[in-house]
Amino acid sequence: MAQFKIDGYAVRLWSSRPTTDLSPGTAVAGIYLYEGNTYRGYVYFFPDGTPLAPPVFHSASGRIFLHFNLSQFHATLEMLRTEKPIFLYYFSPTNAAVRSGKEPVGEEE
């Protein structure tokens, strides 16, 4: 199991990659996640309908790599922009995610 508190991110949008290419090896967008100055992993986005690879925890580097559909890009970016705290975690190939921490109900963000 690995879990990191994320407090920084960078976004990459490739201009040369079509959003209709359903290749599982060709991401069209990426969000790179940081804990302080330490790079903790990424979320890569693929056109909807692309078979997604399972999440990966690279134990030697301590990094987590997630693969989402492009339709999840906006929600993921919005969560990073507006929520706090944010965690990146990997428990298994079927249980890994970017998630927010507990927040009070009715916060009216």
C-alpha positions as CSV (number, residue, x, y, z in Angstrom):
1,M,0.0,0.0,0.0
2,A,1.1,3.5,-0.8
3,Q,-0.6,6.8,-0.1
4,F,0.6,10.4,-0.6
5,K,-0.8,13.8,0.3
6,I,-0.8,15.8,-2.9
7,D,-0.3,19.5,-2.7
8,G,0.9,20.4,-6.2
9,Y,0.2,19.4,-9.8
10,A,1.2,20.2,-13.4
11,V,-1.0,19.6,-16.5
12,R,0.1,18.4,-20.0
13,L,-2.1,18.5,-23.1
14,W,-0.5,17.0,-26.2
15,S,-1.4,18.9,-29.3
16,S,-0.2,16.2,-31.7
17,R,-2.4,13.3,-30.3
18,P,-5.9,12.9,-31.7
19,T,-8.6,12.3,-29.2
20,T,-10.1,9.6,-31.5
21,D,-7.0,7.3,-31.3
22,L,-8.0,4.4,-29.1
23,S,-4.4,3.3,-28.5
24,P,-3.8,2.3,-24.8
25,G,-0.3,3.5,-25.2
26,T,-1.1,7.1,-26.4
27,A,-2.4,9.4,-23.7
28,V,-3.9,12.7,-24.8
29,A,-3.6,14.5,-21.5
30,G,-1.7,14.1,-18.2
31,I,-1.7,15.5,-14.7
32,Y,1.5,15.1,-12.8
33,L,1.1,15.0,-9.0
34,Y,3.5,16.3,-6.3
35,E,3.9,16.0,-2.5
36,G,6.0,19.1,-1.8
37,N,8.8,19.0,-4.4
38,T,8.6,15.2,-4.7
39,Y,7.0,13.8,-7.9
40,R,4.6,11.1,-6.7
41,G,3.0,10.0,-10.0
42,Y,0.6,10.9,-12.7
43,V,-2.9,10.4,-14.0
44,Y,-2.9,9.9,-17.8
45,F,-6.1,10.4,-19.8
46,F,-7.1,8.4,-22.9
47,P,-10.0,8.8,-25.3
48,D,-13.2,7.3,-24.0
49,G,-13.5,3.7,-25.2
50,T,-9.8,3.0,-25.0
51,P,-8.9,-0.1,-23.0
52,L,-7.2,1.3,-19.8
53,A,-4.2,-0.3,-18.3
54,P,-4.5,-1.1,-14.6
55,P,-2.9,1.3,-12.1
56,V,0.7,0.8,-11.2
57,F,2.7,1.3,-8.0
58,H,6.4,1.5,-8.9
59,S,7.9,0.6,-5.5
60,A,11.5,1.5,-6.5
61,S,10.6,5.1,-7.3
62,G,7.6,5.4,-4.9
63,R,5.4,6.6,-7.7
64,I,1.8,5.7,-8.6
65,F,0.5,5.8,-12.2
66,L,-3.2,5.9,-13.0
67,H,-5.1,5.7,-16.3
68,F,-8.5,7.4,-16.7
69,N,-10.9,8.2,-19.6
70,L,-10.7,11.6,-21.1
71,S,-14.2,12.3,-19.9
72,Q,-12.8,12.3,-16.3
73,F,-10.2,15.0,-17.0
74,H,-12.4,18.0,-16.1
75,A,-13.6,16.5,-12.8
76,T,-10.1,15.4,-11.8
77,L,-8.7,18.9,-12.6
78,E,-11.6,20.6,-10.7
79,M,-11.0,18.4,-7.7
80,L,-7.3,19.3,-7.6
81,R,-8.2,23.0,-8.0
82,T,-10.8,23.2,-5.3
83,E,-10.5,20.4,-2.8
84,K,-8.1,20.0,0.1
85,P,-6.6,17.7,1.2
86,I,-6.0,15.4,-1.8
87,F,-4.5,12.0,-1.7
88,L,-3.0,9.7,-4.3
89,Y,-3.2,6.1,-3.2
90,Y,-2.5,2.5,-4.4
91,F,-3.8,-0.5,-2.4
92,S,-3.9,-3.0,-5.3
93,P,-4.4,-3.1,-9.1
94,T,-8.1,-2.9,-8.6
95,N,-8.0,-0.2,-5.8
96,A,-6.1,2.9,-6.6
97,A,-7.3,6.5,-7.0
98,V,-7.0,10.2,-6.5
99,R,-9.4,11.2,-3.7
100,S,-10.3,14.1,-1.5
101,G,-10.1,14.0,2.3
102,K,-13.1,14.3,4.6
103,E,-15.0,17.6,4.3
104,P,-17.9,19.1,6.2
105,V,-21.4,18.9,4.7
106,G,-22.8,22.2,3.3
107,E,-19.4,23.9,2.8
108,E,-20.9,25.8,-0.1
109,E,-17.8,25.8,-2.3
